[in-house]
Amino acid sequence: MEWWLWLIVAVVVLAVIAISALVTQARRRRGGAVVEHPPTRGRGEP
């Protein structure tokens, strides 16, 4: 494959990662249901 095709693939992958990060931050600001680490129960809780 030509080097410029790898460059285009890399740029597209980075763009997708950046867009997904922006969407996640926007959801957090709006109070959306983004749960990365669900709360765990402590030992004394029912």
PDB file of all heavy atoms in Angstrom:
ATOM      1  N   MET A   1       0.849  -1.180   0.000  1.00  0.00           N
ATOM      2  CA  MET A   1       0.000   0.000   0.000  1.00  0.00           C
ATOM      3  C   MET A   1       0.892   1.240   0.000  1.00  0.00           C
ATOM      4  O   MET A   1       1.946   1.257   0.606  1.00  0.00           O
ATOM      5  CB  MET A   1      -0.910  -0.019   1.234  1.00  0.00           C
ATOM      6  CG  MET A   1      -2.127   0.855   1.089  1.00  0.00           C
ATOM      7  SD  MET A   1      -3.096   0.983   2.601  1.00  0.00           S
ATOM      8  CE  MET A   1      -4.122  -0.439   2.441  1.00  0.00           C
ATOM      9  N   GLU A   2       0.438   2.249  -0.632  1.00  0.00           N
ATOM     10  CA  GLU A   2       1.203   3.493  -0.710  1.00  0.00           C
ATOM     11  C   GLU A   2       1.250   4.195   0.641  1.00  0.00           C
ATOM     12  O   GLU A   2       0.354   4.046   1.469  1.00  0.00           O
ATOM     13  CB  GLU A   2       0.559   4.428  -1.735  1.00  0.00           C
ATOM     14  CG  GLU A   2       0.540   3.890  -3.138  1.00  0.00           C
ATOM     15  CD  GLU A   2       1.936   3.828  -3.745  1.00  0.00           C
ATOM     16  OE1 GLU A   2       2.794   4.652  -3.368  1.00  0.00           O
ATOM     17  OE2 GLU A   2       2.162   2.956  -4.590  1.00  0.00           O
ATOM     18  N   TRP A   3       2.285   4.995   0.844  1.00  0.00           N
ATOM     19  CA  TRP A   3       2.461   5.660   2.137  1.00  0.00           C
ATOM     20  C   TRP A   3       1.343   6.657   2.406  1.00  0.00           C
ATOM     21  O   TRP A   3       0.921   6.838   3.545  1.00  0.00           O
ATOM     22  CB  TRP A   3       3.819   6.340   2.206  1.00  0.00           C
ATOM     23  CG  TRP A   3       3.977   7.478   1.240  1.00  0.00           C
ATOM     24  CD1 TRP A   3       4.429   7.416  -0.022  1.00  0.00           C
ATOM     25  CD2 TRP A   3       3.626   8.840   1.482  1.00  0.00           C
ATOM     26  NE1 TRP A   3       4.403   8.641  -0.599  1.00  0.00           N
ATOM     27  CE2 TRP A   3       3.915   9.550   0.299  1.00  0.00           C
ATOM     28  CE3 TRP A   3       3.105   9.533   2.577  1.00  0.00           C
ATOM     29  CZ2 TRP A   3       3.695  10.912   0.199  1.00  0.00           C
ATOM     30  CZ3 TRP A   3       2.881  10.886   2.471  1.00  0.00           C
ATOM     31  CH2 TRP A   3       3.177  11.568   1.297  1.00  0.00           C
ATOM     32  N   TRP A   4       0.826   7.288   1.362  1.00  0.00           N
ATOM     33  CA  TRP A   4      -0.214   8.297   1.593  1.00  0.00           C
ATOM     34  C   TRP A   4      -1.540   7.654   1.985  1.00  0.00           C
ATOM     35  O   TRP A   4      -2.362   8.258   2.663  1.00  0.00           O
ATOM     36  CB  TRP A   4      -0.361   9.205   0.378  1.00  0.00           C
ATOM     37  CG  TRP A   4      -0.558   8.493  -0.933  1.00  0.00           C
ATOM     38  CD1 TRP A   4       0.409   8.072  -1.787  1.00  0.00           C
ATOM     39  CD2 TRP A   4      -1.802   8.096  -1.494  1.00  0.00           C
ATOM     40  NE1 TRP A   4      -0.157   7.440  -2.856  1.00  0.00           N
ATOM     41  CE2 TRP A   4      -1.519   7.438  -2.716  1.00  0.00           C
ATOM     42  CE3 TRP A   4      -3.133   8.243  -1.100  1.00  0.00           C
ATOM     43  CZ2 TRP A   4      -2.520   6.916  -3.527  1.00  0.00           C
ATOM     44  CZ3 TRP A   4      -4.125   7.732  -1.912  1.00  0.00           C
ATOM     45  CH2 TRP A   4      -3.817   7.068  -3.107  1.00  0.00           C
ATOM     46  N   LEU A   5      -1.734   6.404   1.577  1.00  0.00           N
ATOM     47  CA  LEU A   5      -2.942   5.725   2.038  1.00  0.00           C
ATOM     48  C   LEU A   5      -2.872   5.446   3.536  1.00  0.00           C
ATOM     49  O   LEU A   5      -3.863   5.586   4.254  1.00  0.00           O
ATOM     50  CB  LEU A   5      -3.141   4.418   1.266  1.00  0.00           C
ATOM     51  CG  LEU A   5      -3.664   4.578  -0.150  1.00  0.00           C
ATOM     52  CD1 LEU A   5      -3.699   3.229  -0.850  1.00  0.00           C
ATOM     53  CD2 LEU A   5      -5.041   5.195  -0.141  1.00  0.00           C
ATOM     54  N   TRP A   6      -1.690   5.055   4.033  1.00  0.00           N
ATOM     55  CA  TRP A   6      -1.522   4.869   5.478  1.00  0.00           C
ATOM     56  C   TRP A   6      -1.733   6.179   6.217  1.00  0.00           C
ATOM     57  O   TRP A   6      -2.302   6.192   7.316  1.00  0.00           O
ATOM     58  CB  TRP A   6      -0.131   4.311   5.780  1.00  0.00           C
ATOM     59  CG  TRP A   6       0.015   2.889   5.387  1.00  0.00           C
ATOM     60  CD1 TRP A   6       0.757   2.401   4.361  1.00  0.00           C
ATOM     61  CD2 TRP A   6      -0.615   1.757   5.996  1.00  0.00           C
ATOM     62  NE1 TRP A   6       0.627   1.043   4.305  1.00  0.00           N
ATOM     63  CE2 TRP A   6      -0.205   0.615   5.293  1.00  0.00           C
ATOM     64  CE3 TRP A   6      -1.482   1.605   7.068  1.00  0.00           C
ATOM     65  CZ2 TRP A   6      -0.637  -0.661   5.629  1.00  0.00           C
ATOM     66  CZ3 TRP A   6      -1.917   0.335   7.407  1.00  0.00           C
ATOM     67  CH2 TRP A   6      -1.495  -0.779   6.693  1.00  0.00           C
ATOM     68  N   LEU A   7      -1.274   7.268   5.626  1.00  0.00           N
ATOM     69  CA  LEU A   7      -1.458   8.583   6.244  1.00  0.00           C
ATOM     70  C   LEU A   7      -2.945   8.919   6.353  1.00  0.00           C
ATOM     71  O   LEU A   7      -3.426   9.391   7.392  1.00  0.00           O
ATOM     72  CB  LEU A   7      -0.729   9.646   5.425  1.00  0.00           C
ATOM     73  CG  LEU A   7      -0.829  11.078   5.957  1.00  0.00           C
ATOM     74  CD1 LEU A   7      -0.128  11.177   7.301  1.00  0.00           C
ATOM     75  CD2 LEU A   7      -0.221  12.046   4.975  1.00  0.00           C
ATOM     76  N   ILE A   8      -3.701   8.647   5.293  1.00  0.00           N
ATOM     77  CA  ILE A   8      -5.142   8.919   5.310  1.00  0.00           C
ATOM     78  C   ILE A   8      -5.827   8.048   6.360  1.00  0.00           C
ATOM     79  O   ILE A   8      -6.681   8.520   7.121  1.00  0.00           O
ATOM     80  CB  ILE A   8      -5.746   8.694   3.913  1.00  0.00           C
ATOM     81  CG1 ILE A   8      -5.236   9.765   2.955  1.00  0.00           C
ATOM     82  CG2 ILE A   8      -7.266   8.678   3.974  1.00  0.00           C
ATOM     83  CD1 ILE A   8      -5.635   9.543   1.516  1.00  0.00           C
ATOM     84  N   VAL A   9      -5.442   6.777   6.434  1.00  0.00           N
ATOM     85  CA  VAL A   9      -6.040   5.873   7.427  1.00  0.00           C
ATOM     86  C   VAL A   9      -5.744   6.373   8.837  1.00  0.00           C
ATOM     87  O   VAL A   9      -6.626   6.403   9.711  1.00  0.00           O
ATOM     88  CB  VAL A   9      -5.520   4.436   7.226  1.00  0.00           C
ATOM     89  CG1 VAL A   9      -5.915   3.547   8.391  1.00  0.00           C
ATOM     90  CG2 VAL A   9      -6.045   3.869   5.921  1.00  0.00           C
ATOM     91  N   ALA A  10      -4.506   6.805   9.088  1.00  0.00           N
ATOM     92  CA  ALA A  10      -4.141   7.308  10.414  1.00  0.00           C
ATOM     93  C   ALA A  10      -4.933   8.566  10.761  1.00  0.00           C
ATOM     94  O   ALA A  10      -5.413   8.712  11.892  1.00  0.00           O
ATOM     95  CB  ALA A  10      -2.645   7.590  10.456  1.00  0.00           C
ATOM     96  N   VAL A  11      -5.099   9.466   9.799  1.00  0.00           N
ATOM     97  CA  VAL A  11      -5.848  10.696  10.054  1.00  0.00           C
ATOM     98  C   VAL A  11      -7.312  10.376  10.354  1.00  0.00           C
ATOM     99  O   VAL A  11      -7.919  10.957  11.266  1.00  0.00           O
ATOM    100  CB  VAL A  11      -5.718  11.663   8.849  1.00  0.00           C
ATOM    101  CG1 VAL A  11      -6.714  12.797   8.952  1.00  0.00           C
ATOM    102  CG2 VAL A  11      -4.309  12.192   8.765  1.00  0.00           C
ATOM    103  N   VAL A  12      -7.886   9.432   9.628  1.00  0.00           N
ATOM    104  CA  VAL A  12      -9.287   9.064   9.864  1.00  0.00           C
ATOM    105  C   VAL A  12      -9.452   8.447  11.247  1.00  0.00           C
ATOM    106  O   VAL A  12     -10.397   8.772  11.981  1.00  0.00           O
ATOM    107  CB  VAL A  12      -9.780   8.109   8.753  1.00  0.00           C
ATOM    108  CG1 VAL A  12     -11.108   7.488   9.125  1.00  0.00           C
ATOM    109  CG2 VAL A  12      -9.880   8.850   7.436  1.00  0.00           C
ATOM    110  N   VAL A  13      -8.534   7.581  11.630  1.00  0.00           N
ATOM    111  CA  VAL A  13      -8.621   6.946  12.953  1.00  0.00           C
ATOM    112  C   VAL A  13      -8.509   8.000  14.049  1.00  0.00           C
ATOM    113  O   VAL A  13      -9.288   7.999  15.016  1.00  0.00           O
ATOM    114  CB  VAL A  13      -7.529   5.863  13.104  1.00  0.00           C
ATOM    115  CG1 VAL A  13      -7.422   5.401  14.543  1.00  0.00           C
ATOM    116  CG2 VAL A  13      -7.837   4.693  12.197  1.00  0.00           C
ATOM    117  N   LEU A  14      -7.570   8.920  13.919  1.00  0.00           N
ATOM    118  CA  LEU A  14      -7.428   9.981  14.918  1.00  0.00           C
ATOM    119  C   LEU A  14      -8.666  10.871  14.965  1.00  0.00           C
ATOM    120  O   LEU A  14      -9.087  11.306  16.036  1.00  0.00           O
ATOM    121  CB  LEU A  14      -6.182  10.812  14.619  1.00  0.00           C
ATOM    122  CG  LEU A  14      -4.851  10.091  14.869  1.00  0.00           C
ATOM    123  CD1 LEU A  14      -3.689  10.969  14.441  1.00  0.00           C
ATOM    124  CD2 LEU A  14      -4.721   9.708  16.328  1.00  0.00           C
ATOM    125  N   ALA A  15      -9.264  11.144  13.819  1.00  0.00           N
ATOM    126  CA  ALA A  15     -10.473  11.962  13.789  1.00  0.00           C
ATOM    127  C   ALA A  15     -11.625  11.257  14.503  1.00  0.00           C
ATOM    128  O   ALA A  15     -12.374  11.888  15.253  1.00  0.00           O
ATOM    129  CB  ALA A  15     -10.857  12.281  12.352  1.00  0.00           C
ATOM    130  N   VAL A  16     -11.758   9.958  14.295  1.00  0.00           N
ATOM    131  CA  VAL A  16     -12.825   9.212  14.960  1.00  0.00           C
ATOM    132  C   VAL A  16     -12.613   9.225  16.467  1.00  0.00           C
ATOM    133  O   VAL A  16     -13.565   9.418  17.243  1.00  0.00           O
ATOM    134  CB  VAL A  16     -12.887   7.764  14.421  1.00  0.00           C
ATOM    135  CG1 VAL A  16     -13.770   6.885  15.289  1.00  0.00           C
ATOM    136  CG2 VAL A  16     -13.379   7.762  12.988  1.00  0.00           C
ATOM    137  N   ILE A  17     -11.376   9.044  16.918  1.00  0.00           N
ATOM    138  CA  ILE A  17     -11.091   9.073  18.354  1.00  0.00           C
ATOM    139  C   ILE A  17     -11.398  10.452  18.934  1.00  0.00           C
ATOM    140  O   ILE A  17     -12.014  10.572  19.990  1.00  0.00           O
ATOM    141  CB  ILE A  17      -9.629   8.677  18.606  1.00  0.00           C
ATOM    142  CG1 ILE A  17      -9.429   7.198  18.281  1.00  0.00           C
ATOM    143  CG2 ILE A  17      -9.225   8.953  20.045  1.00  0.00           C
ATOM    144  CD1 ILE A  17      -7.994   6.748  18.300  1.00  0.00           C
ATOM    145  N   ALA A  18     -11.008  11.507  18.244  1.00  0.00           N
ATOM    146  CA  ALA A  18     -11.258  12.862  18.730  1.00  0.00           C
ATOM    147  C   ALA A  18     -12.753  13.163  18.792  1.00  0.00           C
ATOM    148  O   ALA A  18     -13.247  13.745  19.761  1.00  0.00           O
ATOM    149  CB  ALA A  18     -10.550  13.870  17.832  1.00  0.00           C
ATOM    150  N   ILE A  19     -13.490  12.756  17.779  1.00  0.00           N
ATOM    151  CA  ILE A  19     -14.936  13.013  17.759  1.00  0.00           C
ATOM    152  C   ILE A  19     -15.625  12.246  18.875  1.00  0.00           C
ATOM    153  O   ILE A  19     -16.512  12.768  19.557  1.00  0.00           O
ATOM    154  CB  ILE A  19     -15.515  12.656  16.382  1.00  0.00           C
ATOM    155  CG1 ILE A  19     -15.034  13.675  15.349  1.00  0.00           C
ATOM    156  CG2 ILE A  19     -17.035  12.604  16.420  1.00  0.00           C
ATOM    157  CD1 ILE A  19     -15.372  13.314  13.923  1.00  0.00           C
ATOM    158  N   SER A  20     -15.217  11.006  19.108  1.00  0.00           N
ATOM    159  CA  SER A  20     -15.843  10.233  20.183  1.00  0.00           C
ATOM    160  C   SER A  20     -15.544  10.847  21.542  1.00  0.00           C
ATOM    161  O   SER A  20     -16.400  10.861  22.430  1.00  0.00           O
ATOM    162  CB  SER A  20     -15.383   8.780  20.134  1.00  0.00           C
ATOM    163  OG  SER A  20     -14.010   8.690  20.406  1.00  0.00           O
ATOM    164  N   ALA A  21     -14.349  11.381  21.726  1.00  0.00           N
ATOM    165  CA  ALA A  21     -14.028  12.041  22.993  1.00  0.00           C
ATOM    166  C   ALA A  21     -14.865  13.299  23.170  1.00  0.00           C
ATOM    167  O   ALA A  21     -15.368  13.566  24.270  1.00  0.00           O
ATOM    168  CB  ALA A  21     -12.541  12.385  23.024  1.00  0.00           C
ATOM    169  N   LEU A  22     -15.053  14.067  22.112  1.00  0.00           N
ATOM    170  CA  LEU A  22     -15.873  15.273  22.206  1.00  0.00           C
ATOM    171  C   LEU A  22     -17.327  14.929  22.498  1.00  0.00           C
ATOM    172  O   LEU A  22     -17.990  15.603  23.289  1.00  0.00           O
ATOM    173  CB  LEU A  22     -15.768  16.074  20.900  1.00  0.00           C
ATOM    174  CG  LEU A  22     -14.419  16.748  20.659  1.00  0.00           C
ATOM    175  CD1 LEU A  22     -14.398  17.381  19.273  1.00  0.00           C
ATOM    176  CD2 LEU A  22     -14.155  17.793  21.726  1.00  0.00           C
ATOM    177  N   VAL A  23     -17.841  13.887  21.887  1.00  0.00           N
ATOM    178  CA  VAL A  23     -19.223  13.480  22.129  1.00  0.00           C
ATOM    179  C   VAL A  23     -19.393  13.032  23.575  1.00  0.00           C
ATOM    180  O   VAL A  23     -20.381  13.364  24.237  1.00  0.00           O
ATOM    181  CB  VAL A  23     -19.628  12.361  21.145  1.00  0.00           C
ATOM    182  CG1 VAL A  23     -20.936  11.715  21.542  1.00  0.00           C
ATOM    183  CG2 VAL A  23     -19.730  12.925  19.747  1.00  0.00           C
ATOM    184  N   THR A  24     -18.422  12.298  24.091  1.00  0.00           N
ATOM    185  CA  THR A  24     -18.501  11.843  25.481  1.00  0.00           C
ATOM    186  C   THR A  24     -18.488  13.030  26.435  1.00  0.00           C
ATOM    187  O   THR A  24     -19.265  13.076  27.392  1.00  0.00           O
ATOM    188  CB  THR A  24     -17.330  10.899  25.788  1.00  0.00           C
ATOM    189  OG1 THR A  24     -17.373   9.814  24.874  1.00  0.00           O
ATOM    190  CG2 THR A  24     -17.418  10.376  27.197  1.00  0.00           C
ATOM    191  N   GLN A  25     -17.633  13.999  26.192  1.00  0.00           N
ATOM    192  CA  GLN A  25     -17.593  15.181  27.051  1.00  0.00           C
ATOM    193  C   GLN A  25     -18.889  15.968  26.965  1.00  0.00           C
ATOM    194  O   GLN A  25     -19.382  16.479  27.969  1.00  0.00           O
ATOM    195  CB  GLN A  25     -16.429  16.073  26.659  1.00  0.00           C
ATOM    196  CG  GLN A  25     -15.100  15.534  27.112  1.00  0.00           C
ATOM    197  CD  GLN A  25     -13.971  16.483  26.782  1.00  0.00           C
ATOM    198  OE1 GLN A  25     -14.177  17.473  26.085  1.00  0.00           O
ATOM    199  NE2 GLN A  25     -12.795  16.175  27.277  1.00  0.00           N
ATOM    200  N   ALA A  26     -19.469  16.074  25.776  1.00  0.00           N
ATOM    201  CA  ALA A  26     -20.724  16.801  25.622  1.00  0.00           C
ATOM    202  C   ALA A  26     -21.841  16.110  26.391  1.00  0.00           C
ATOM    203  O   ALA A  26     -22.684  16.766  27.008  1.00  0.00           O
ATOM    204  CB  ALA A  26     -21.084  16.899  24.145  1.00  0.00           C
ATOM    205  N   ARG A  27     -21.852  14.778  26.370  1.00  0.00           N
ATOM    206  CA  ARG A  27     -22.873  14.052  27.135  1.00  0.00           C
ATOM    207  C   ARG A  27     -22.714  14.281  28.621  1.00  0.00           C
ATOM    208  O   ARG A  27     -23.690  14.420  29.341  1.00  0.00           O
ATOM    209  CB  ARG A  27     -22.778  12.562  26.841  1.00  0.00           C
ATOM    210  CG  ARG A  27     -23.358  12.173  25.524  1.00  0.00           C
ATOM    211  CD  ARG A  27     -23.314  10.673  25.355  1.00  0.00           C
ATOM    212  NE  ARG A  27     -23.761  10.282  24.039  1.00  0.00           N
ATOM    213  CZ  ARG A  27     -23.604   9.077  23.547  1.00  0.00           C
ATOM    214  NH1 ARG A  27     -23.028   8.138  24.263  1.00  0.00           N
ATOM    215  NH2 ARG A  27     -24.026   8.793  22.344  1.00  0.00           N
ATOM    216  N   ARG A  28     -21.470  14.311  29.085  1.00  0.00           N
ATOM    217  CA  ARG A  28     -21.237  14.543  30.513  1.00  0.00           C
ATOM    218  C   ARG A  28     -21.708  15.929  30.913  1.00  0.00           C
ATOM    219  O   ARG A  28     -22.290  16.114  31.973  1.00  0.00           O
ATOM    220  CB  ARG A  28     -19.755  14.404  30.832  1.00  0.00           C
ATOM    221  CG  ARG A  28     -19.302  12.987  30.890  1.00  0.00           C
ATOM    222  CD  ARG A  28     -17.849  12.939  31.301  1.00  0.00           C
ATOM    223  NE  ARG A  28     -17.348  11.579  31.205  1.00  0.00           N
ATOM    224  CZ  ARG A  28     -16.074  11.280  31.111  1.00  0.00           C
ATOM    225  NH1 ARG A  28     -15.168  12.230  31.093  1.00  0.00           N
ATOM    226  NH2 ARG A  28     -15.686  10.040  31.035  1.00  0.00           N
ATOM    227  N   ARG A  29     -21.455  16.917  30.073  1.00  0.00           N
ATOM    228  CA  ARG A  29     -21.868  18.289  30.399  1.00  0.00           C
ATOM    229  C   ARG A  29     -23.378  18.404  30.456  1.00  0.00           C
ATOM    230  O   ARG A  29     -23.928  19.162  31.242  1.00  0.00           O
ATOM    231  CB  ARG A  29     -21.323  19.256  29.357  1.00  0.00           C
ATOM    232  CG  ARG A  29     -19.852  19.478  29.497  1.00  0.00           C
ATOM    233  CD  ARG A  29     -19.360  20.474  28.487  1.00  0.00           C
ATOM    234  NE  ARG A  29     -17.891  20.474  28.467  1.00  0.00           N
ATOM    235  CZ  ARG A  29     -17.185  20.721  27.379  1.00  0.00           C
ATOM    236  NH1 ARG A  29     -17.771  20.997  26.253  1.00  0.00           N
ATOM    237  NH2 ARG A  29     -15.880  20.707  27.436  1.00  0.00           N
ATOM    238  N   ARG A  30     -24.068  17.647  29.595  1.00  0.00           N
ATOM    239  CA  ARG A  30     -25.527  17.699  29.582  1.00  0.00           C
ATOM    240  C   ARG A  30     -26.138  16.808  30.646  1.00  0.00           C
ATOM    241  O   ARG A  30     -27.339  16.766  30.806  1.00  0.00           O
ATOM    242  CB  ARG A  30     -26.053  17.273  28.219  1.00  0.00           C
ATOM    243  CG  ARG A  30     -26.008  18.388  27.201  1.00  0.00           C
ATOM    244  CD  ARG A  30     -26.683  17.977  25.923  1.00  0.00           C
ATOM    245  NE  ARG A  30     -25.719  17.220  25.124  1.00  0.00           N
ATOM    246  CZ  ARG A  30     -26.046  16.211  24.343  1.00  0.00           C
ATOM    247  NH1 ARG A  30     -27.267  15.817  24.252  1.00  0.00           N
ATOM    248  NH2 ARG A  30     -25.125  15.586  23.653  1.00  0.00           N
ATOM    249  N   GLY A  31     -25.330  16.076  31.361  1.00  0.00           N
ATOM    250  CA  GLY A  31     -25.849  15.187  32.387  1.00  0.00           C
ATOM    251  C   GLY A  31     -26.384  13.904  31.815  1.00  0.00           C
ATOM    252  O   GLY A  31     -27.288  13.286  32.372  1.00  0.00           O
ATOM    253  N   GLY A  32     -25.810  13.471  30.731  1.00  0.00           N
ATOM    254  CA  GLY A  32     -26.259  12.239  30.099  1.00  0.00           C
ATOM    255  C   GLY A  32     -25.865  11.016  30.908  1.00  0.00           C
ATOM    256  O   GLY A  32     -25.196  11.106  31.927  1.00  0.00           O
ATOM    257  N   ALA A  33     -26.301   9.893  30.436  1.00  0.00           N
ATOM    258  CA  ALA A  33     -26.079   8.642  31.156  1.00  0.00           C
ATOM    259  C   ALA A  33     -24.783   7.986  30.688  1.00  0.00           C
ATOM    260  O   ALA A  33     -24.783   6.949  30.057  1.00  0.00           O
ATOM    261  CB  ALA A  33     -27.246   7.705  30.952  1.00  0.00           C
ATOM    262  N   VAL A  34     -23.684   8.643  30.993  1.00  0.00           N
ATOM    263  CA  VAL A  34     -22.389   8.049  30.690  1.00  0.00           C
ATOM    264  C   VAL A  34     -21.853   7.440  31.972  1.00  0.00           C
ATOM    265  O   VAL A  34     -21.559   8.145  32.928  1.00  0.00           O
ATOM    266  CB  VAL A  34     -21.403   9.106  30.153  1.00  0.00           C
ATOM    267  CG1 VAL A  34     -20.047   8.473  29.930  1.00  0.00           C
ATOM    268  CG2 VAL A  34     -21.930   9.698  28.883  1.00  0.00           C
ATOM    269  N   VAL A  35     -21.785   6.138  32.021  1.00  0.00           N
ATOM    270  CA  VAL A  35     -21.320   5.447  33.230  1.00  0.00           C
ATOM    271  C   VAL A  35     -20.044   4.694  32.872  1.00  0.00           C
ATOM    272  O   VAL A  35     -20.064   3.711  32.148  1.00  0.00           O
ATOM    273  CB  VAL A  35     -22.381   4.469  33.754  1.00  0.00           C
ATOM    274  CG1 VAL A  35     -21.858   3.731  34.976  1.00  0.00           C
ATOM    275  CG2 VAL A  35     -23.656   5.214  34.074  1.00  0.00           C
ATOM    276  N   GLU A  36     -18.934   5.205  33.376  1.00  0.00           N
ATOM    277  CA  GLU A  36     -17.672   4.525  33.114  1.00  0.00           C
ATOM    278  C   GLU A  36     -17.395   3.482  34.171  1.00  0.00           C
ATOM    279  O   GLU A  36     -16.965   2.382  33.885  1.00  0.00           O
ATOM    280  CB  GLU A  36     -16.547   5.541  33.063  1.00  0.00           C
ATOM    281  CG  GLU A  36     -16.645   6.448  31.852  1.00  0.00           C
ATOM    282  CD  GLU A  36     -15.472   7.406  31.790  1.00  0.00           C
ATOM    283  OE1 GLU A  36     -14.623   7.376  32.699  1.00  0.00           O
ATOM    284  OE2 GLU A  36     -15.429   8.181  30.844  1.00  0.00           O
ATOM    285  N   HIS A  37     -17.604   3.877  35.428  1.00  0.00           N
ATOM    286  CA  HIS A  37     -17.348   2.960  36.524  1.00  0.00           C
ATOM    287  C   HIS A  37     -18.608   2.912  37.394  1.00  0.00           C
ATOM    288  O   HIS A  37     -18.816   3.808  38.209  1.00  0.00           O
ATOM    289  CB  HIS A  37     -16.161   3.430  37.362  1.00  0.00           C
ATOM    290  CG  HIS A  37     -14.912   3.564  36.548  1.00  0.00           C
ATOM    291  ND1 HIS A  37     -14.219   2.483  36.102  1.00  0.00           N
ATOM    292  CD2 HIS A  37     -14.264   4.657  36.077  1.00  0.00           C
ATOM    293  CE1 HIS A  37     -13.170   2.903  35.406  1.00  0.00           C
ATOM    294  NE2 HIS A  37     -13.188   4.213  35.364  1.00  0.00           N
ATOM    295  N   PRO A  38     -19.435   1.914  37.214  1.00  0.00           N
ATOM    296  CA  PRO A  38     -20.643   1.856  38.021  1.00  0.00           C
ATOM    297  C   PRO A  38     -20.286   1.715  39.496  1.00  0.00           C
ATOM    298  O   PRO A  38     -19.287   1.077  39.838  1.00  0.00           O
ATOM    299  CB  PRO A  38     -21.365   0.612  37.505  1.00  0.00           C
ATOM    300  CG  PRO A  38     -20.330  -0.171  36.806  1.00  0.00           C
ATOM    301  CD  PRO A  38     -19.298   0.781  36.318  1.00  0.00           C
ATOM    302  N   PRO A  39     -21.077   2.327  40.350  1.00  0.00           N
ATOM    303  CA  PRO A  39     -20.771   2.260  41.786  1.00  0.00           C
ATOM    304  C   PRO A  39     -20.860   0.830  42.298  1.00  0.00           C
ATOM    305  O   PRO A  39     -21.735   0.064  41.912  1.00  0.00           O
ATOM    306  CB  PRO A  39     -21.847   3.144  42.414  1.00  0.00           C
ATOM    307  CG  PRO A  39     -22.935   3.205  41.404  1.00  0.00           C
ATOM    308  CD  PRO A  39     -22.296   3.053  40.073  1.00  0.00           C
ATOM    309  N   THR A  40     -19.946   0.518  43.148  1.00  0.00           N
ATOM    310  CA  THR A  40     -19.953  -0.818  43.752  1.00  0.00           C
ATOM    311  C   THR A  40     -20.466  -0.715  45.180  1.00  0.00           C
ATOM    312  O   THR A  40     -20.360   0.325  45.824  1.00  0.00           O
ATOM    313  CB  THR A  40     -18.552  -1.419  43.759  1.00  0.00           C
ATOM    314  OG1 THR A  40     -17.685  -0.523  44.451  1.00  0.00           O
ATOM    315  CG2 THR A  40     -18.043  -1.619  42.341  1.00  0.00           C
ATOM    316  N   ARG A  41     -21.005  -1.782  45.651  1.00  0.00           N
ATOM    317  CA  ARG A  41     -21.544  -1.783  47.005  1.00  0.00           C
ATOM    318  C   ARG A  41     -20.434  -2.003  48.019  1.00  0.00           C
ATOM    319  O   ARG A  41     -19.526  -2.791  47.801  1.00  0.00           O
ATOM    320  CB  ARG A  41     -22.579  -2.888  47.157  1.00  0.00           C
ATOM    321  CG  ARG A  41     -23.824  -2.639  46.354  1.00  0.00           C
ATOM    322  CD  ARG A  41     -24.851  -3.684  46.636  1.00  0.00           C
ATOM    323  NE  ARG A  41     -26.073  -3.367  45.905  1.00  0.00           N
ATOM    324  CZ  ARG A  41     -27.125  -4.135  45.907  1.00  0.00           C
ATOM    325  NH1 ARG A  41     -27.124  -5.268  46.582  1.00  0.00           N
ATOM    326  NH2 ARG A  41     -28.198  -3.791  45.225  1.00  0.00           N
ATOM    327  N   GLY A  42     -20.552  -1.285  49.118  1.00  0.00           N
ATOM    328  CA  GLY A  42     -19.588  -1.475  50.192  1.00  0.00           C
ATOM    329  C   GLY A  42     -19.927  -2.737  50.971  1.00  0.00           C
ATOM    330  O   GLY A  42     -20.928  -3.414  50.724  1.00  0.00           O
ATOM    331  N   ARG A  43     -19.106  -3.058  51.943  1.00  0.00           N
ATOM    332  CA  ARG A  43     -19.311  -4.293  52.697  1.00  0.00           C
ATOM    333  C   ARG A  43     -20.521  -4.205  53.621  1.00  0.00           C
ATOM    334  O   ARG A  43     -21.200  -5.179  53.830  1.00  0.00           O
ATOM    335  CB  ARG A  43     -18.070  -4.603  53.522  1.00  0.00           C
ATOM    336  CG  ARG A  43     -16.932  -5.036  52.666  1.00  0.00           C
ATOM    337  CD  ARG A  43     -15.798  -5.515  53.506  1.00  0.00           C
ATOM    338  NE  ARG A  43     -14.751  -6.045  52.645  1.00  0.00           N
ATOM    339  CZ  ARG A  43     -13.571  -6.404  53.047  1.00  0.00           C
ATOM    340  NH1 ARG A  43     -13.250  -6.294  54.317  1.00  0.00           N
ATOM    341  NH2 ARG A  43     -12.684  -6.878  52.198  1.00  0.00           N
ATOM    342  N   GLY A  44     -20.797  -3.036  54.189  1.00  0.00           N
ATOM    343  CA  GLY A  44     -21.872  -2.921  55.149  1.00  0.00           C
ATOM    344  C   GLY A  44     -23.220  -2.593  54.534  1.00  0.00           C
ATOM    345  O   GLY A  44     -24.238  -2.578  55.223  1.00  0.00           O
ATOM    346  N   GLU A  45     -23.270  -2.360  53.240  1.00  0.00           N
ATOM    347  CA  GLU A  45     -24.532  -1.973  52.617  1.00  0.00           C
ATOM    348  C   GLU A  45     -25.357  -3.193  52.239  1.00  0.00           C
ATOM    349  O   GLU A  45     -24.807  -4.238  51.911  1.00  0.00           O
ATOM    350  CB  GLU A  45     -24.235  -1.141  51.372  1.00  0.00           C
ATOM    351  CG  GLU A  45     -23.525   0.170  51.707  1.00  0.00           C
ATOM    352  CD  GLU A  45     -23.209   0.976  50.459  1.00  0.00           C
ATOM    353  OE1 GLU A  45     -23.779   0.671  49.394  1.00  0.00           O
ATOM    354  OE2 GLU A  45     -22.391   1.889  50.543  1.00  0.00           O
ATOM    355  N   PRO A  46     -26.661  -3.046  52.261  1.00  0.00           N
ATOM    356  CA  PRO A  46     -27.518  -4.196  51.899  1.00  0.00           C
ATOM    357  C   PRO A  46     -27.485  -4.511  50.424  1.00  0.00           C
ATOM    358  O   PRO A  46     -27.233  -3.710  49.608  1.00  0.00           O
ATOM    359  CB  PRO A  46     -28.913  -3.735  52.317  1.00  0.00           C
ATOM    360  CG  PRO A  46     -28.852  -2.255  52.387  1.00  0.00           C
ATOM    361  CD  PRO A  46     -27.416  -1.894  52.657  1.00  0.00           C
TER     362      PRO A  46
END
